[in-house]
């Protein structure tokens, strides 16, 4: 048995034993792709276990995250901070080796994977980011490759179609995907539901398609070299594999996909693979030496790159300073003031206000990039005077993602994960449904994804209920570690953007209107930073006693102000703007009670379903929102019919107060 075969079998046995010990997991893919992984990691992948965040490293993405024991075994063997004890605690409480790889949980894991197709899309984003960094700073920064393993499930998911299509369009020749073609899914053989020609499919996308036997090492090497030498296309290497390879009774069956082999089958597998070591979780000395030798080579490559980097910095002082800004998340100190000055003062749609702010951000923040899912003229997100990203130009700032919302989200996440860029994606708010998995993963990974969602309510108007978001605010607010901001005017929109740019540990969604929002006056004591507390007083009560509070977000804040004007002769009323309930909830109790005291009746207005507001506020509540879908009509008519005018709100409040007082 040669050393590469022994190394591949080491991965198979480590994976099988860890999964058996946990009595939970997916041994099939690690066992099936162990040879391809061994050749890639011991001969081609450029990385540094001692500097896992090295910007010029190759990236390895395990899109089929259920096969996590593959990457955990590889990280252990390669010299990352993953011990045998970590492998033994696979899937256990407080383990560094959870069931699916989690970004930020373990060095060497480049992204959180598991929901199939997401890692594939992240890899496309990483490849784009590498190209963009190279276009700005030279080929010292885009010599690397993005490698990804994917399986049948990844390719069935629609997100892989969206992102593979764009990758081919952009000619991402630094992207190399290995397709684990084992023709098995959880329910059985893929012929149950999957019969397309993957080769022709990827050729039609504009990819180079190569084929190899997953167990013939020379074929694997040849395919990788050919992929690396391709100048104008991404490459998919179709690896004809056997799920659970090495298991004499379960290989090529769906039983090995997501269940432990069983103790007897592990014994049989070791015998079948000529594994002559009795100790469990054992790494042969020859395999240790193979990876030690590789690590020594990688350290030499790393040092060579750093020597080149130091020379480049000495010869390119200005670019070196700019690169430092890219990599360290630099923002100008006067960001908030600049953005507020850029925001129009007159009443306008917040999408239009946001557009002016985006132009200013583009001037101030050099690594700010983003684009829309074919809706830039409507989302107002195009950065004027800046070029678009294309196959022949990665120095631009604007993306044209095409009508691919789900893919856009995964690509934006991949760009952010790669490092160096502040990136956003944009679409209509109703289509955030197509992006929820990617927003959820950004929240789980604690990465600063920015989403610009316009056309934010039933006031989209004539397009009708298919395009009028109703439940979407509640849905996004329900995602842990996700912040939703629905601004009401220029100042709130400017501060929302500053918050999004400064936040580093989770996604921010900006929810913007299509229609113009009426202007409203604030108290003289107002400071722009009040917006960043999630809620603040717009209009104070008449005296020390507050009869009730009217609160709202976004386009309903002027409605609240209007309702107060109708009722203020009879009642002492406070009006509060709540641009972000999540940010407000994070404030200390003293501040929260100073804005909305617990013992004061509260009316909340929002042109959406009101799910969740009752969890935030426990006092006597009147919720004025939507309990149905919208309708097709001019937005002014919808406001009248659904009760979002100052007069309608005032009438509802009076009726409620009469019942409340009884």
C-alpha positions, 0 to 999 in steps of 0.5 A: 500500500502506497503512502497516499492510499494509507493516508486516504484510509486513515481518513476513512477510519478516523471518520468511521470511528468518530461517527460510531463513537458519536452514534451519529453522523454521515460516514459515506462521503468522507469514505468515498472522497478520501483519496481525492481529498488526500491528493488535494491536501498533500500535493496542491492546496496552499494554506498555512495551519500556523496562520489560518487567516493568511489572505493569499491562502487557497480556500477549501469549501466542503459544500456537503457539510454533512461529511464534516468528518472529512474536513475535521480529519484533514485539519487534524492531519494537516496541523491545525488545532484539532486534536484526536480528542476533538475527533473523539468528541464529534457532535458532542456538547462544547465540542470543536467538531460539530455535526456540520462545519461552523465558521468561527468555531474551528480554524480552517473551516472557511464557511458554515455548510450543511444546507446543501448548495450554500457552500457551492455558492459561497465558493463562487463568492470567494472566487469573485473576491479573489479576482477583485483583490487581484484587480486592485492590488496585483496578481500577488493577491489572486494566485490562489484557488478556491476548491470546493467539494459538492455532491448530488444534493448540492447540484439538485438544489436550485442555488447551485444552478444560480451560482454556477451560471454566474460563475461561468458567465464571469469566467472564474478560472480560479474556481475548481469544484470536485463533484462527488458523483456517487449517485446516492442520496438519503432515500436511495439511488439518485435515479429516483429523482435525478437523471440530468446530464451534469456534464452537459449542464455545466458545459452549457454554463461555460465551465470546463468539465473534467472526469476522473476516477475517485480512486486513481491518484494519477487521474486526480492529479492530472485533472487538478493540474488541468483545472489550474491551467485553465485560463477562461473557465471555472472547472468542475471535476466529476469524480466517479466515486462510491459512497462508503468506499471500503465498507464491504457491506454498506458501500454504494448503499443509502444506509451509509449516507447518514448512519454509523457503520456499526462496530462489526462493519468497522471491523470488516472495513478495516480488514477490507482495507488491510488496516492492520492497526488495533488502536482506535483513532490511530494515525500511522507514523508514515501518514504523520510524516507525509503531512509534516513534510507537506507542512514544511513545504507550505511554510516555505511557500508562505515565507516566499509569499511574505518576502514578495509581499514585503517587497511589494509594500516597499514599492507600493506605499499607497496601495499598501496603505489601501490594502490595510484599510481593506483587510482591517475594515477601515471606516472614516471617523466622520462617517455619520456626519458625511452620510447625514449631509448626503441624505436629502432633507426634503420628503422622499422615498427612503430608497431614493434617499438611500441611493444618495447615501450609497453614492457617498459611501462609494466615495468614502469607503474604497472596499464597498461593493454590491449590486442588485438581483436585476433591480438596480433601477428600482432599488436605486443601488447602482453606484454612479461613476463606477464600473461593473464587475464583469469577466474582463473587469474585476476592478469595478464596484457594481454587481449585476447578479441577474435574477438570482436572489438566493444565489446573490445571498450566498455569493455576498456571504462568500465575498465577505468570508473571503475578506477585504470587502464590505458587500451588499445585495439588493432586491424587493423586500418581498423576495427576501423569501428567496434569501432567508437561508443565506441571511440565516447563515450569515447570522449563524456565522456572525458575518456582516452581510448587508441587505438592501430591501426596497418596496417594503410594504403594501404601499408598493401599490399597483403591483398587488399582493404578490409584490407587497410584503406583509409577513416579511418584517416579522420573519427577518426579525425572528432570525437570531443575531439579525438586525432589521432597520426600517428608517422613516426619513433621511436622517434615519436612513443615513444612520441605518447605513452607518450602523450596517457598515460598522456592524461586524458580527451579523447581517443587517437588512435595510427596509426601504420604501418605494413611495414618498414618506411625508416629512415630520418634525422632531424634538429639539433635543434629538440627536442622530445617534438616538436612531442607533438606540433602536427607538427614540422620542419623536414628539413629546407629551404635553405634560409630565403625564403620558396618556398613551404612546403612539409608536411606529416604524418607517413610513408609518411614523408620519401617520403616528404624528398625524394621529397625535395632532388629531387627538392632542387637544384631549390627550397628552401623547408621546410619539416614538419612532422604532426603526429597529426593535432588535437594537432597541431590545439590546438597550439597558432597561433604564433607556427602554423605560425612558422611551416606553414606560411599562405602565403607559398604554401603547399603540404600535402602527406598522403596515405589516403583520404584527407578530412579535410586537407583543413579545417586546412590549408587555403593557396594554397594547393596541396593534394597528397593522395587517391581518391579510394580504394587500391589494392592487391599487394606488398606495394612497387608496390602500392607506385609506382602505387598510386604515393607515392614515392619521384619521383612521388611526385616531379613530381606532385609538379612540375606540380602543381607549373607550373600551380600555377605560370601561 
